[in-house]
Amino acid sequence: MLTKLKLNRFKDTQFANLMTKRIFNVLLVANPYDAFMLEDDGRIDEKIFIEYMNLSLRYPPRFTQVSTEEDTWRQLGNTMFDLVICMPGSDNSDTFDIGRQIKEKYPHIPLVVLTPFSHGIRARMEHEDLSIFEYVFCWLGNTDLLLSIIKLIEDKMNLEHDINEVGVQMILLVEDSIRFYSSVLPNLYKFVLTQSQEFATEALNEHQRTLRMRGRPKIVLARSYEEAMDLYERFKNNILGIISDARFPREGAVDPLAGIKLLGEIRKSDPYMPLILQSAEESNRAYASRLEASFIDKNSKKMNIDLRDAVSRNFGFGDFIFINPRTMEEVARVHNLKELQNVIFSVPAESLQYHIIRNHVSRWLYSRAIFPVAEFLKQIRWEGLQDIDAHRKIIFEAIVKYRKMKNQGVVAVFQRDRFDRYSHFARIGDGSLGGKGRGLAFIDNMVKRHPEFSEFENASVVIPKTVVLCTDIFDEFMDTNLLYQLALSDADDDTILRTFLKAKLPDRLVEDFFAFFDVVKAPIAIRSSSLLEDSHYQPFAGIYSTYMIPYLEDKYEMLRMLSDAIKGVYASVYYRDSKAYMQATSNVIDQEKMAVILQEVVGTQYGDRYYPAISGVARSINYYPINDETAEEGTVSLALGLGKYIVDGGLTLRVCPYHPDKVLQTSEMEIALRETQTRFYALDLKNNGHNFSLDDGFNLLKLTVKDAENDGALDYIASTYDPYDMVIRDGIYPGGRKLITFANILQHDVFPLARILQLAQQYGQAEMRRPVEIEFAVNFDARTKSGVFYLLQIRPMVDVKAGLDEDLTQIPDDQLLLKSENALGHGIMEDISDVIYVKTEGYSASNNQLIAYDIEKLNRRFLDEGKHYVLVGPGRWGSSDTWLGVPVKWPHISAARVIVEAGLTNYRVDPSQGTHFFQNLTSFGVGYFTINAYMNEGIYNQELLNSMPAVEETKFLRWVHFDRPLTVKMDGRKKLGVVVLPEEE
């Protein structure tokens, strides 16, 4: 589109920078009777307060009333006043003299005269010099006038700044009759403020809504031709419209046609500026029609209503009404931005052209404080383009771009009629978003603030569509269904889940869920987001359940599955593992509250299965730097299919985003054939959740790479092994085994994955002020070589910064129980006296599940006593594939402070990549050692352990106790770790 360049420059309006000068304290100088009359039995503060609240305004001013000169000076000495209102009485009081003295001493405080217009006062005022007063108003007994005085002066104070800052609009009122403008201004302000309340509904949450009110059009009062002309010349590009009297001073004398001359000049320079002429002389109506201005008869009983209608019709307020220019009949009506976006392609061409020529669309947007779009559309003139379809497209694209920008980085309140494909992130409820929810809101905001994320030709960086059920919905669910007693009891997990599934979610959520389904039209992930999860210092990753449900045409079936999944996540707070975990982290379970994230699943549908091209976990600090990599460059694990594969310790591709062309696993053919991904997870779209269970992966399929090849999902992601030439070729070729290498994306930069990951790690770490772990997924379209990078989660990697100055290589081997040259962790521990190890004689991977049960039992004893141990065993700890290692979950080994993967002669162990584990390891400062002693990689003095008496021994395990504590030392940057034997006495 020809507007590409300018469109990219949309900047969000900083409403917080507007209306910065305010009136907070008002001094009222009046004799007691007048003041009492004004206060209407002492209720002025209350009335102003109510008035402010009704109009969603903040900061109502405080009034201080004084009646004598001494009081006046005392108050001025004690308090900073922003405005002084003088009320001259009919008793020749010295109000004016006091006013003059205040002006001399405090020249910066604006002064206003407010007077009941009796004959005596008018006569008196004719002889007074009123030049020191900003305005003179006539008190007709309504408090609206006080609101108008305050707003008029605030508008004047902020006018220039706010117009220059964001292009705020103004309405120019030209009128010199005190009596008249004292009655018009309150009506005008009331109208504008009520309209602003209307347009503030474009805001996405209450906070934004209040701030948006600051972008309302300002009202400026001019009392002479010269003053009006000066304001017009200075701000002509920011005027919504002009309301003018016919008779007022020009060149120092009252000119009965001054208003007509003024509007004539303005009409010459701007043929489409909305003008309103108001006059008590009917003869001026002819001038109005010549100037194409609306005419308001000042003598009419309904003058205020006429004026309000004219302003509403011409100045861009209210609904946008498309009219047929021949018959002037309405053809379409638009209430808000979303509706304009929906009808723009169906409005008749002649109607749209009529409105574009007259700048109506941009004026309507200006009056609603949608400045970036208004500004942009105002520059695109009909004369320059003269193509109605191009205009439709430009208006549509501008609105879409604006709405995307507005939605990004903001937690909106979920509204069924507002949530659509341009919405990013909304919340249902008023409680907390929980840990993951906060993390998502944070990344969304981070992407918005750093324009580098949007500068890729063939990639966009976003978060998936997300709705969070806040923690108050959890509280309500638990309370109304009386679940606490069972939840906190020792009932088993299955009983807890079944009871939760029978409970009822609040009915009001049903319609919200339907609205969400309509927009997402994709499978939905239901993730836990608890108060403690992903919190800055405590990891609760992977402890609670995450379910996925397919998208179904039958929305009631989908609702059933969604409800079950939400209840399943709620129930997982009270499972045995969670309770053990709470104990390990010294948290109290009744402090835990659960928010639930409903999020579109990133992926593509292939028949009955659904999965993304790439999933990954990035960490901004790398304790496994190899070759040219440094610890600070971070590391990324990539896999085909759903991310659960990575989290469960599957075989992923480990890449440093700063060296994407140097990947250890694909550096040699033999390693590539042995150590690249062979299986992946996909969501089963046929599974309708009737077998809903404790296992949150009940509806996931574990497939082979061959399945993905048949789906046609491997373009640019896989390489082909050619068995004849014994080489691996980047890309898909007939025959030959396909290897998941991401070679075209990493080495040949088909998609800027490495650069996006560098940015995400760099900004994530900089803004969280600590190393971070980021989960992501990519939908890649091989045909267009473009894709969307979805950020799914960010959480801190808690880095243990214990001081370690010692060179661990200098410690003699005979003093060591364990030594690893591939160790994760950093710091020193001196309080561990126990070792639990898997016996290697007769070890078989088929017993791994039984070994896990044994460890869980022992672990519980350590937890109860508050002690820790070193755990040693073969294979990958925590792998969900029992052939790769012992399938423990974190709570089963949570008292271990050093975990060792010790290889056996028959297979070499690669460090596992179980993210959930690593989050826990790094947070608790647990050491993770990989040792293959038979290959001279590290030391494991098993003979010593075998020679010691066991505290307890099972078929597969031994637990050995040292009388004095062992010393654990780890150097994370050098990847060295040792366990030093206690010195002999």
N, C-alpha and C positions, 0 to 999 in steps of 0.2 A: 504493500500500500504506500502511496506517495507520502503518507504522514508518518511513516515508520520512525523517522528521526525525531520529530517533535514529540511523538507519543512516548518515546522512551524517557523523556525528561519529566514525566509526571512526578511531582514531589508531594508527599503527604502534607496536608495543612497542619501546622502546629498551633492548634487553637489555644493551647496553654499560654502562648506568647501574646495573646490579644487581650484587650481591656485590662492592661496591667495597672493603670491608674484608676483608683477607686475612691468613692466617697464613703468613709466609714463613720465619721463623727460630724454631726451637724449642730451648730449653735443657733438657737432660736432667740432673737432679741425682740421682746414684745412686752407690753404691759400685761399684768396678770389676767385681766379680763379677756383680752384678745387671745392670749396664749390658751386660756381655758376653752374659749370658743373653738379655737383651732384644734385643740386636743379632744374636743367632743367628750367631755367628762374624763379627760386623762387617758384616752385610748389611742393616741397617735402611733406610739411604738407598736402596739398590738396590731393596729390596722395595717401599717406598713409591712409588718412581719407577715401577716396573712396574705397581703397583696403579693409579696415576694414569693411566698411559698406556692401560691396558686399559679404563678407564672414560671415555676421551676427556677427562680432566680436565687442566687446565693448571696450571702453577706448583706442582709438588710442593715441600713445605717442606724446609729443610735442618736436620739435627739436629746440635747441638753437645753433646758429653757432658762433664760435669765431675764430679769425685768429692770435691774438697776445697773448703773455704770460700774459700781464696785464689783457686783457679781460678774459682770462681763469680763473685766480684767482678771479677776481671780480665776475664772474658768479657762480663759485663754492662756494664762500662765501655767495651769496644771495639765491641760490636755491639748493634744495636737488636733486641731479642727481642720476639716477639709472643705467646709462650706459654712458660710454665715447667712442666715435668712433674717432680714430685718422686717418687722411688721409695724409700720408707723400707725399710731392711733389717731383718732380725730381730735385729741386734746393737745395738739401742738407739742407732742412729746419730742424728746431730743433724739429719737431713733436715728435720724439722718446724721446728726452730729457724731453719735457713737460710731455709725458706719464709717464716716470719714476718718475718724481717729484710728479705727481698726485697720483701714486700708493703708494709712501712713505707716503703721507699725508692722503690719503683716501684709505686705503688698502681694504675696503669692496666693493668699486665700481668696477664692472667688466670693463676691457678695451678691445677694439677690434680694430684691424688694418684693414682699408679698403683701398685698393690701386689699382690704374690702373697699370697693369703689363707691364711697359716699361722696356727696358734693363737696364737703369740707376738705376731704383729703385730696380730691382731684385739684381743687384750687391751690392747695398748699404745694402739691407736687409740681405744678406749673412753674413755681418760682425756685424749685430746687435744682441743683446741678446733679443729674443722675448718671453722669459719665463714669463715676467710679463703680457703678453696679453693672454686673454682667447682663442681667435681665431684670425687667420689672414684670411681675405677674399679678393677675387679679384673682383674689381668693373668692371662689364661688361656693365654698363649703364642701368640696369633695377631696378626699385624701389622694385620689388618683393624681391630682395635680402635683403633690409632693413627690410622688414616684417619677412623674415626668420631668420635674425640675432636676432631680438627681440624675436621671438618665441623660437628659439633654446636656448637662455639664460634663458628665462622664464621657459622653460621645464626643464632645468638643475637645476634651483633654486627650483622647486617644485617637482622634480622627486620622491625623497625618501618619502616625506610626502604623496603625492597623491597615490603612490602605496600602502603604508601601510594603508592609510585611507580607500580606497575602492577597491583597486586592479586595478587601471588604467593600461593600457597596454603601451608598448613602442616598437618602431621600432629602431633597432640598425643599424647604418650606420658606416661601418669601411672603412675609406678612408683617405689617408694622402696628396693627391694632392690638393693643395689650389684651383687651377683653376677648378679642377673637382668638388669638393664638393660645390664650389661657384655657379656652374651651376645646380647641382643635387638638392641641398636643396630647392631652390625656387619651383622647380617642385614638389618635394615630399610634401612640406608643402601645396602647392596649392591643390594637390590631396587630402591630408588628411583633410584639412579644408572644401573642397567641399563635401567630403564624410560625414563629421560631420554635415554639413547642412542637408544632406539627412536623417541621422539617427535622427537628432533633431526633425524630424517630428513625431517621436514616442511620443514626449512631448504632453501634453494635452492643453497647452496654451502658449502664447508668452513668459511669464516670465520663465516658465519651459524650454522652448525651448532654450532661451539664456543661462540658467544655464547648460543645458545638454551639450552645446558645451565645457564646461570645462572638460567633461569626455573623450574628444577625445584622441586617442593614442598620446603619446609624441614621439618626434624624438630625438635620442641621437647620438652624433657624437663621435667616438673613432678614434684616429690617430695612434695607435700602437697595436701590438698583446696583450701586457700586459694589456693595458687599456681596450681593448675589452673583454678579458677573465675575468677581474675583474668585469666589468659590467654584463657579462653573469652569473657569479657565484652568484652575489648578487640578480639579478632580474630574474633568469631563468624562474620562474613561471609566469612572467608577460610580456613575450616577444611575440609579434605577429609574428615577423619574423626578419631575419637578412640579410642585404645587405652588401656584402663585396667585396673589391678590392682584387686582387691577391698579389700585391707587396706593402709592407709597412714595417716599422721598426719592427724588432723582436730581442730581446736581444741586443738592442742598435745599430743594423745595419740593413740596408734595406735588406729584404729577399724576393726574387722574388716569393716564394711559401708560404709566411706567411699566406695569405688568405685561401689557400687550407688546411694548417695545422690547422688553427683556425676552419674552417667549419668541418674538420674531427673530431676534438675533440668534437665539439658540437653535430655532428651526432651520435657519440658513446653514449653520455648521453641522447639524445632525438631523437629517430628514426623518429618522425613526425614533428619536427620543420621546418617551411618553410624557405628555404635558397635560396639566390640569389647570384651568383658569377658574378662579372663584371670584364672584363679584356680587355686590348687592344691586348692581345696575343691569337690568335685563338687556339693555342695548349692547352690552359687551358680548352677548352670545354669538353675534355674527362674527366678531373677531375670532372667537374660539374656533368656529368651524373653518374659517379661512386658514388658521394655523394648525388645523387637524388636531386640536386639543379638546379634551372633555371640558364641559362647562358645568360648574356647580353654582346654584343660586343660593347666596348667603341668606336670603330672606325665607327660604323654605323651612318648614317646620322639621322636615327630616333631612336637613342639610348634612348632619354627621353621618347618617346612613348612606346618603348619596356619595359622600366623599369616600367612605370606606369601600363602597362597591367599585367606584372608579379606580381607586388605588389597587384593589384586588384584581380587577380586570386588566389593568394596563401595566402594572409594575412587576408582574411575574409571580404574584403570590397565589396560594391556593393550588387547585388542580390545574394541570396544563390541558387546555381545551383546544383540540385541533378543529378548525372550522373550514367549511367550504367557502372559498373566497367569493364565489358568485352569489350564493344565497345567504351567506353568513350564518349558516346553521352548523351545529356541533356535529362532527363526524367521529370523534374519538376523544376519550377523556383519560388522563393519566394522573395517578395519585402520587406515585413515587418513582424513584430511579429505575427500580427493577421493572415496573410496568412500562416505562418509556422504552427500555431495552426490548421488551417483549413485543411492543406494537410498531416499532420503528419501520419494519419492513412491510407492514400492512396498511399504513396510513396512505390515503390517496395522494398521488404525486402533486396535484395542484395545491392541495392543502399544505403539504410539507414545504413546498417551494414558497408559498405565501409567508409561512412562519420563519423560514430560514432567511429570506430577504430582509425581514424586519428584526432579525436577531432575537426572536422570541425565545428560542430554545436556550441560548446562553443566558438571557436575562432571567428565565425561570430557574436555571441552575444557580445563578448568582444569588438570587433571593433565598435559595435554600442552602447557601454557604458551601456549595460544591464547587469551590474555586478552580481546581486544576482543570476540570473538564470545561467549565464555563469559559475560562481564559483561552483554552485551546480552540474551542468551537467558534469563539468570537472572531478569531483570526481567519477562519476559513470562510471566505465570502462567496456568495452566490456568483458574483461577477467573475471571480477567478476560476471557478470550477464548471459551473453551469451543467452539472450532471447529477440528476436527482439520485440515481443509484449509488454513485460515489459518495454523496452526502449521507445516504442511509448507512452505508458501510462505515463511514468515518465516525458517525455518531455512535453506532453500535460498538465499534472497536474501542472508542474512547471510554464509553461507559463500562465495558467489560474490563478494560485495563484498570480503570479507577476502582472498580469494585474488588478486583483481585488485590490491588494494592491496599485498599482499606481493610480487607479481610485478613490480610497477612499480618502475623505478629500481634493479633488482638484476640483476646478470649471473649467471644460474643455471647450474648444470652440467646439460647436456642429459641427461635420463633418459627413455628411451622410454616407460616406464609413467607418467611424471609430466607429460610435455609435453601440454597440452591447450589448449582454446580460451581459457583464462584465463592462459596463459603468454605472456609478452611477449618475453623476451630470454634466450636460452640460448647456451652455448658448448660446442663439441666440441673437446677438446684443452686443453692447459695453457699454450700459448704466448701471444703477444700478440694482442690483438683488432685490431691495425692502426689506422690513423688514423680511417677512417670508423666502424669498430666502436666506438672510444673515444668518438667524437663522438655516436653514437647512444646509447650507455650514459649519456653525460653528459646528453643532452636528456631521456631517460626519467627520470633522477633529478631533473632540474630541474622537470619537470612535476609529479612527485610532491610535491616540497617546497613548491610554491607553489599553495595551494588555489584561487587565482583561476581557474586553468585548468579547474577542475571545477565552476564556478558558472554555467555556461550552461545554460539550459533546453533548448535544441534542438541543442546541439553538445557532442561530447566531443573531448578532445585526447589523442591517443595516438601511440605509434610502431607501425608495422606489426609483425606477428609476425616475429621475427628469430632466426635461428640463425647463429652465426659459427663457421666452421672456423678455428681459431687457426693461428698461423704454424708451429707444430710439425708440423701435418699437411702443410704445404707442404714443410718440410724433409724429412720422411719420404718424400713423393712423389718429390722430386728425387733423394734418395739411393738409394732402393730401385730406381728405374728408371734410375739412372746417367745423368741428363740434363744435368748441369752442363757437361760438355765441349762438347756441341753448343750448349747455351743461350748459352754465353759466346763462341762462335765467331762468324764473320761470316756465318753462314748466313742466307738470306733469310727473311722472316717466314713465308711459306707453309710452308717446310720445317720451321721450328721448330714451327708449329702442328700440322702433320701428325704429327710425331714425338711431340709431347705427347699428341695424341689417341690414339695407339696405346698409350701407357703406362697403368699400372694404378693406380687409387686404392686405399687400404687397404680390404680386404674388410669390416672391422668397421663401416664407415660405412653399408653397405647397409641394415641394419635401422633405423638412425637416420633415414636419408632416408625410408624408408617411413613411419615414425612421423610425421615432419614433414608428408609429403603428406596423411596421414589427417586431420591437424588443420587444415591451411591450406585445402585444397580450393579453391585459387585459383591463377592463374598465379604463377610465382616469378621474382623478379629475382635474378640472380647478379651481385653487385657486387664490385669489387676493394676491398680495405681493406689497403693496404700500410703498412709501418712508416713510410714517409716521406710517404705521401699525407695531405693535410689536416693535416699536422703543424703545430705552432703557427706556425712561421716560414717553412716552405717549402711551396709549393703543388705538389701532384702531381695536381691535379684533372684528370680528362678524359684522362689519358695512358694509363691501362689500360682494358681492355675491360669493358663491362657487358652481359650478355646477359639476355634474358627468355625463359622457356619457358611454354607453355600448360599448363593442368591437364588431364590425360588420365585416363580411367577405367583404362586399362591402365598399371599402376604400373611395369611393367618398361620400357615405352617411355619413360615419364617419367624413369625412372632413367637410361636411356641419354642422354636429352637433358640431364639435370642434370649427369651425369658429363662430357659433352662441354663443357658451358658452364664448369664448374669448371676443367677442363684448359685451356680457351681463355683464361680469366682468368689462370691460372698462366703460360701461354705469353707473354701480353702483357707480362710483366715484361722479356722478352728481345727484344722487337721492336726494329727499327731506331730508330723514333721514341723509344722509352723510353731506348735507349742514348744517343741524341743529347741527350735531356733530362737524363739523368744528368750528361753532360759539361757541359751548360750550368749545372747547379746544383752542379758540383764534388762530386758524390756518387760513391761507389764502388758499382758494381752488385752486387757480392757482399754488400754490407751490406743490400741490399733484400730483405725477406721479405714474403710475401704471405699475408694472411688473406683469407678469402672470406666475404662476407655473403650468406646465403640469406634472402630477404625476400619476404613476400607482396606481390604487386603491387597497388597501390591502384587500384580501378576497378570497372566494372560490365560485365557481359557483354551485348552486343547481337548476337545471332546468332553469327556466326563472328568477331566482333571484340570487343576488350576495352580499355576506356580510362576514365580518371576524368573527372568533371565539370570539375574545376579542377586544374591543376598550377601551381606557382609557385616563384619564387626571391625571397627577401626579403633586402635588405641594410640593415644598421642605420645606414649612413652614405650620404648621397646627394650625389654630385658633380654632379648635374643638378637642383638645386632650381629650380622655376619658380613663378611667382605667389607664394602665401603660404607655400610650403614652405620649410623650413630644411634645411640639410645633415644636421642631427642627427635629423631625423624619419624618415630612411630612405626606402627605395623598394622597390616590389614589382613584379615582372613576372608577369602572370597569363596563362594560356592554357588553352584547352580541350584535353583529350587528354593523352598522355604527355609528361613533362617534357623528353624529348630534343628536342622542338621548340624549347623555350626555349634550351636549351644550344647548339643548333645555329644560333642566331641568327635564329630565325623571328620573325615580326611579332607581338609580344605586347602586352598592355595594361599600360601603365606607370602605377602608382598609388602615391600616398603614403598609408599607412594612417591618417594623421591628417587627411587631406582626401579621403576616399573619394568624395565627391560632385563633386570637381573633377578631371576626367580630361581632359587635353589632347586625347587622340585622339578623344574623343566630344563635345568642346565645340562643334565645328562639323560640320554635316552632310557637307560636302565632305571634310574630313579623315577623318571616321568611315568614309565609303565607301571612301576610298583607303587608310587606315592601320589597319584592324583585321584580325584574323586571318582568313585564307581557307582555310588548310589545317591539318590536325592529324595527329598520329601515333596509331595504335592497334596493339595486338598482334594478329597474325593467328593465330587459334586453330586454323586448319586446318593450319598449317605444322608438320610433325613433325620439323623439324631435320635432314632428310636432306641439305639443302644448307648445312650448318653451315660458316661461313666466317670469314675474318679480319674481315669487316665485322660488327660486333656488332648492326647494325640489320637483318640479313638477313631477319628474320621480322616486321618492322614494316611496317604499311601507311601510306602517306601519303594521307590522304583529304581530301575537301572538306567545308566546313561543311554543304553540302546533305546529305551522307551522315549527319552527326550529326542533322540535322533529321529525316531519314527514320527514324533509330533512336529518335526521341522523346527525345533526350538534352539538348535545349536549354531546357527549361522553367526560367524564372528566370535563365537564363544569357545568353540572346540578346535582342536587340531586333529589330524589324521595320521595314524601310525601306518607306514607302508612296510609290510613285512618282507617284501622282495628286496627293496633297496635298503632296508633296515634304517630308515630315517623317519623323523616326525615332521610332517608338513603343516604349516599354519593354515587352517581353513578346513572346509569339509570337502572330501573327495570320496568317490565311490569305493566301496570295499575298505578293509582296514579298520582297526579299532579306533573309536573316537575318544580323545583325551580332553578333559576339561582344563584348558590352559589359559583361557581368556587372552590368548596371544594377540589377536587383532586389536583388542581393546587396550591392552597394556603396552605392547611393543609398537604397534602400528597406529595407535591413537585414533582409532575409528570413532571412539566416544571418549570425551575428556575426563574419564573416571579418576585418573591419578591426580589431576589438577583440582578437581572438586574435593577429593579427599584431603589434599594438602590444605585447602581453604577451611574445610570443616574442622580439621584437627587444630589448625593454627588459631582460628577465632574461638572455637569451643574452649580450648585450653586457656587462651588469653582472657576470656570473659569469666570462666569459672575459677580462674587463678589457681588451677591445679590440673594435673594430667586427667584426661577424660577418655571415656569409652563411648563409642558412637555406633548404634546399630542402623543399618540402612538397607535399602533394596532398590533395584533398578529395573524399570520396564524398558526394554530395548527393542526398537523396531528395525529389523535388519534391512527392510526395503528402503527406508529413508535414511538409514544410518543415524537415527536420532533417538533420543530417549529421555525419560524423566527419572531423575535421581531423587528418591524419597528418603528423607531423614526420619527414622522411626523412634529413636530414643537417644538421650545423652545422659550419662551419669558420671560422677567423679570416680577416677581410679585413685583410691586413697594411697598416696605414696608414703611409705614409711621412711622418714628422713633421719633415722638414727645415725649418729656419727660413727663412721668406721674409717679410721686412718691407717689401720694395720694392713700390711701386705700378706694376704692369706697364703700365698704360695710358699712363704718362708716357714710355715709350721711343719715340723717333721712328720712323715707319714705314720710313724709308729705311735704318734699321740692321737691319731684320728680314728673315729669309728666310721665316719662317712665323709666323702669328699666328692663334690660334683663340679665339673667345669661347665655345666649347663644348668645353672641354678636360677630360679626366679625368687625374688625377695631381696630385702635389704635390711640390715640391722643386726642386732645382737640379742640373744635370749640366754638367760642364765638360770632358769627356774624349771628345767625339765629333767626328770630322773628316770623316765620310763620309755621303753621301746616296745612297740607291737609290730611283729613282722610275719609275713606269710612264709610258711616253710617251703623251701624250694624243692626238696626231695619229693619225687612223686607228684609234683605240681601238675595239674591239668586245668586248662581254661574252662573245661566243662563244669568245674566246681565253683566258678566265680560267684554265682548267685548265693551259694551257701556261705562262702567266705564273707560276703557282704552282711549276711544276717549275724554272723559271729562278731564282726567288727561293731555293728550297731549296738549289740548288747554290752560289749566292753566300753564303748564310747559313753553309753548312758551312765555307767559307774563313774567315769572320769568327770562327767558333767556334774553329777550329784556332789562330788567331792571338790569341784572347782579346780581340778588339776589338768595338766596337759601331757601329751606324749609325742614321740616320733613314730611315724607310721611308714613301714617299708613293704613294698610288694611289687610283683611283676605286672607289666602292662599298664594301660591307661586308667588311672583312677577316675571313676565317675562316668565311664563310657556306657551309653545305653545299649551298646552291642556287647553282650557278655563274652564274646570271643576276643574282644580287644582288651579287656581289662575287667576289674572288679566293679560291678554296676552300683556303686554307692552314690547316695545323694549327699549333699553337703551336711545336712543335719546328722547323718550317720557317722560322720568323722569330724564333727565340729570342734572336738576338744584336741584334735591333733594340731601341733604347731609347726611340725616339719613333716611334709609328705614326700615320700621318695618313690619314684618309678624306677625299679631296678630291673634291667633287661636280663633275660636268660639266654643261654647260648643259642637256643633254637630260633629266637626272633629278636630283632632289634626294635627298641621302642622309640618312637618319636614323641617329643613333648606333646601332650594332649592340648587341645585348644578349647576346652569346655569353658565358654565365657562365664557361665554362672559361677563356676568354680573360681575362675581367676578374679572375678569381682570380689569374692569372699576372701580369697587368698590375700590379695593386696590390701583389702580393708583391715583384716585381722593381723596383717603382718606375718602371714604364714609362709614358711619357706617351701619351695617346691623344687626338688632335686631330680635330675635325670642322671642315672648312673648305669653304664654298661661295663662293669669291671672286667668281664672276660675279654673285652676289646681294649683294655687299658684306658677306658674312659671313666676316670674317677676311681674311688676306693669304697668298698663295702665290706667291712670286717665281720662277715657273718660267722666265721669260726668262733670269734670271741663270744658272740651272742649265744651260739649253740652250746658253748661250754658253761654258760651261767645257768643257775637254777631258774625255773620259770615260776612266776607268781601264779600264772594260770596258763593252761595249754589245751587247745582243742585239736581236732583232727588236722586243721589247716593252719592254725595260728599259734604263736608263742608270745607271751607278755613277760618282759624281763625288766627288773627294777635295779637301778644303781643306787648305792647308799648316798653318794654325793652327786649333785646335779652335773649334767653335761653342759657344755657351752656351745651354742650355735652362733656361727658368724657368717653373714652373707654380704657380698659386695654386688649389688644389683647392676651397677654400670659395667662391671667386668665379668658378670655372670658366674662368679665363683661362690661356692658355699661349702662350709665344713661343719662337722659336728665333732667337737674336741672331747676326748675322754677326760673324766675327772682326774686330777693329779692324785697319785697314790700318797697316802699319809706316811 
